[in-house]
Amino acid sequence: MLILPSSSERYVMENNCSSLQLLVNEFSEASEERLQKLTEDICRYAEEAFKNGDNSLVETTCSMALQQLDKTEGVIREKAILHKISGRAYHKSGNYRESLIHNHIAAELFENIGDIESAASMCGNSGVLLHLLGDRAGAYKKQQHVLTLAEKHNLRREKARALLNISSILRRRREYQEALEKLEETENIFEELSDQRGLAYTYSAIAIARKDIGDRDGCLAYQRKAFAIRQNLGVPGDAMLSHVGLAKALINTGKPLEAEQICRKGLSAAEISEWPTTKALILVALCEALLEQKQPKKALLVIQETSDLFKTFQGYDESRTKLKIQESRALHALNRDTEAYQAIIDYVEMENGRLSEIRDEEISRIRVATEVEASLKEREIVTLKNTELLKINNQLRDALTQVKTLSGMLPICASCKRIRDDDGYWQQIESYISCHSDAEFSHGLCSDCMKKLYPEIVANPPEDLLQ
């Protein structure tokens, strides 16, 4: 909920667009100090909205506020912050393309005002989004740019994050040794910074890389370290997901019973938090632990629960595929081979569909890059036009301030031609006009006055006057 200082009333923000309109309407006429306060209000609101899953409402709020800010010259930081929040909202909604555009704009704006750390962070987010969109080459290039900025400006935390993201890309390329080298450097930086959460992410990444090269014991050791840190920190999402990583490592090292225990602890936490995606991932790991213990009946019950849960959200194709394989294994163990065969057929169809999606994703990658570039250019053109219009308006405003006009009835003496001012004093006409306009006077004599005042000069003009 937000307090709107202009009206001193409390407005409920959930699905209340009229309240949002009242909030953002203030942007158009607010002072610079007031704009900072309004932006802070939206940031606070956004954090609460994200917790409640109100991503679309955050998108609407930021869009309306940005429309108002586009009419205001300057206020670059406020625009950057709102683009940053928009990017985060679209990311959470799964609209990676729109999120990428907002992150790109935010990065440029932050860099323009010299906030290199925020610019690097936004650039890193863009790299992650490109990776999610299938553009690994573009993602790698973005993360390398972040790395360059971080090294140039001594941004240790941003450097560590970039290295962590680069290692993920290298793993996908099967360049495991180089990925491990990057992760070792990442670990050192996070240790220097005493960043426990960063260390937990790094340990999880090292564990996966260790598994990739066949070092199962090393994988388990690092998953245990990551698990311990995340449980101590108590960040709900991180703590629950750490159960999945540790359970998988335990299964791979022949410890399915301990893996089952870890999964059941994670399920208890997931039930309290009501996070279906996390719960589904833990259930997949639990199913694997049960199958390794040769408990196919229990595994089938878990598989059914997990299948129903997967129907409530999208994505996580690899986990869905793994669940199908687990189903066929459980059915085969119970000598229900006909059903097991059908499960395998379903798995093959799912895999074919996934491969087709991967091909379509590769085709759409170029389209994504083109659309993003076109959208950025369009926004840049609009920004330039707005800047030019503001410049012209300012020039006109400056010109108008220089214009002074005389209007109305002027009291003037019929004899001496002096003018009476507003205070009742009589002024020479040239003095009065100079005070009330930008006109200036230079004195001379007309030909009639010259004949009247200096007839001898007119009759016999000097030679230099004739010349």
Secondary structure, 3 states (H helix, E strand, C coil): CEEECCCCEEECCCCCHHHHHHHHHHHHCCCHHHHHHHHHHHHHHHHHHHHCCCHHHHHHHHHHHHHHHCCCCCCHHHHHHHHHHHHHHHHHHCCHHHHHHHHHHHHHHHHHCCCHHHHHHHHHHHHHHHHHCCCHHHHHHHHHHHHHHHHHHCCHHHHHHHHHHHHHHHHHCCCHHHHHHHHHHHHHHHHHHCCHHHHHHHHHHHHHHHHHCCCHHHHHHHHHHHHHHHHHHCCHHHHHHHHHHHHHHHHHCCCHHHHHHHHHHHHHHHHHHCCHHHHHHHHHHHHHHHHHCCCHHHHHHHHHHHHHHHCCCCCCHHHHHHHHHHHHHHHHHCCCHHHHHHHHHHHHHHHHHHHHHHHHHHHHHHHHHHHHHHHHHHHHHHHHHHHHHHHHHHHHHHHHHHCCCCCCCCCECCCCCCEECCCCCEECHHHHHHHHCCCCCCCCCCHHHHHHHCHHHHHCCCHHHHC
